[in-house]
Amino acid sequence: MEFWGRCPYWTVDEATALSWGLNPVRVSNYLKRHRHNPDDFSIKWTKRKNLADRAIEAGDLLTPIRPYLYAAWLAEVKIELEHAGRKAMDGVLKTSRDAQPPNSGETLPEKSDAATPISEKADELENPKLRNIFLKLLLGVAVTKYKFDPNKQGSAVSNIAKTLEELNLRVGDDTIRKYLKQAYIEFGGDLPE
């Protein structure tokens, strides 16, 4: 499994196989042999892969799939990993080249762990790539969905907060405004006129 931890990204098929603690190459061969007569594992694997495909389509999971982000997505959608899957994912994450949160020895969170609000995580994004992605995503959504314009007094910030509140994801107006300001300062010049 050490090889998979060194990969900078995974395909959906690889990530799905690794979530069971299985070698993706062996799983691929197994699925090919059982494609006309799927067994219980083949059906479960297909369902989990389908969830990941849909998460990608919805924008909840980004491609290429970064190992740590896939592990976080599994926890977020409450996919329970069997012991082998959890052990394998923890091992892969320890050897991963992927950018991880400041506690780089961190393992896959237990299902009982409460999620930390994204507004609190943003200050912890020491990795410039992750920080830039966060700010670009925030700015892109604010401009396209909420018609954010830093030069005009508008309702974008309060509408974003309201949408998040409806989803039980509470982030205050001041926090949203703070990160939108940072995002605009750093990336606003890249926006089309």
N, C-alpha and C positions, 0 to 999 in steps of 0.2 A: 504494500500500500504506500510505501514511502515515495515511489515514483509519482503517484497521483498527487501527493502533497507538494511535489516540486512543480507541477504543471501550473502555469499562471491562470489557466481557466479550464473549465470542463464543458463538454457538450451536455445536452439534456440527458441523453442516454447514459453517459458516464456518471453524471451526478446522481441519477436515479439508482444505478447499480451500487454506487458507493454508499448510498444511504442505507443499503442493506448490509454493508460490510463485505460486498462481493466485488471481485475483479471485473471491471466492465467488459473486458475482452471475452472472458468466460461466459458472462451473462448474455452477451450478444450472440455467441455461438449456441448457447442453450435455447435462446428465444427463436433462433432460426430453425433449430430442430423441432421445436414445438409450435411453429406458426400455424399449422393446419389443425392441430389438436391441442389447444392451450390448456395447461394445467392450472392449479390454484395460484402458484407463484407467478406464472405468466400473466394471469388476469390482474393480480395485485400490482405487479410491476407496471403494467399498461395503465392502470388507474392512477398510480403515483406520477408516472411520466405525463399523463394527460393533465393532471393538476399543474405540473410545472409548465407545460406548454401554454396552458390557459393563463397562468400567472405572467408569463412572458408577454403574451398577447395583450393582457390588461395593463402591462407596465409595472407590475408588482415585483417582477424578477427581471434583471437585466441580462442581456447576452452581449458578449460571451459571459458565461456564468463564472463568477469568482467564487472560490471555495467557501470563504467565510460568509459571504452574502447568501449563498445557498443554505448553509447551516442555519443562519438567522431566519431565513424564510421558512425552513422546516419547523422551527420553533414557533414562529409567528402564526402559521396555519395549523399548529397543534398536531403535526404528524408525529405520532409516537414511534420512536425507533426501537426495534428490538435490541437486546444487549449487544449483539454483534455489530449492528449498524451504528449504535452510539459509540462503541469502542473504536470502530474504524474511523468514523467521522472525527472523533477527538484526536486520534492519531494522525490523520491526514492534516488536520488544522495545525497541529504542532509542527509539522514539517512544511507547511504551506509557504509558498513564496508570496501568496496573496497578502495585501495590506490588511492588517488586523487592528482592532482597537488598541488603545494604549497598553492594556494588560495583555501582552502578546502571548502569554502562556494560558490564556483563557480557553476553556473547553466549551463545548456546546451546552447552552443553558438547559437546566432541568425544566420540565414542563411547568413546574410550580413558580418559576421565577417570573416576577412582574416585569413587563417591558418598561424601559426607561423612555420617557418622552423624547422625541427627536430634538426638541429645543434644548434639552439638557445635554444630549449627545453632541450637538454641534460644537460646543466649546471644547469638547474632548477630541475633536478631529485634528489630531496633530499631523496626520498624513496629508500633505498638500493636495494630492490627487483626490482623496475622499472629500476633503473640504470643498474643493472646486466643483466636484460633481454635485454635492449637496446644494451649494449656492446656485449653480446653473439650473438645477432642477427646480428649485424654489422660484427663481426669476422667470424661467420659461413658463411655468404653470401660472404664475401671477400675471404675466403679460398676456398670454394667450387665452386663459380661461376667465381671469378676473379683471382684464383690461387695466392692469396696473400701469400708471404713468407717473413717474416721480416728479414731474413738473406740474402736475395738476392735483388738486385736492379731490380725492375720490373715495369710494367705498371698498376698494379692493382689499385692504388689510382687514377691515371688519367682516367682509364677506368670506375671506379665507378662514378667519377665526370661527365664524358661524358654521361653515361647512365642517370644519374639524370638530367642533362641539357636537354637531349632529351625529358624528361618527364616534363620539365619546373619546376623542383625541384632543384634550384641552391644551391649547397653546394661546397665551395672551396676545392681545394686539401689540403691546410694546415689544414682545419677543419677535413676533412676525415682522414688525416694522424694522427692528434692529438688523435682522438677517437680510431682509429685502434691501435695506440701505447698503449693507456690505456687498451684496450680490450686484447691485446696480453700479456701485463704485468700481468694482473689479471687472464686471462683464457687460455693463450697460452699453459701452461703446461698440460692442460686437453686434448689437441688435440692429435689424434693418430699420431704416427711417420710416 
